[in-house]
Amino acid sequence: MNNETIALIAELEQRVTDLDSALELVTGDRDKLQRQVDMFESMVDVHKKYEHELTAIIDRLRLHIQQGIEL
């Protein structure tokens, strides 16, 4: 192998190392963001259940008001 080939190989190896490091960072960021998405989805589910409960209460109150039932 000549010096140019050796230099090219060294440059490519450095590039692979740099890309490997960048991939690790991106993968870590992705995993962190996925955990946040999972947490937010869980929070949305809780709020949807709460909204459903509140809607049911409001519907019952409206029915009572329509029927003239004292609260």
Secondary structure, 3 states (H helix, E strand, C coil): CCHHHHHHHHHHHHHHHHHHHHHHHHHHHHHHHHHHHHHHHHHHHHHHHHHHHHHHHHHHHHHHHHHCCCC
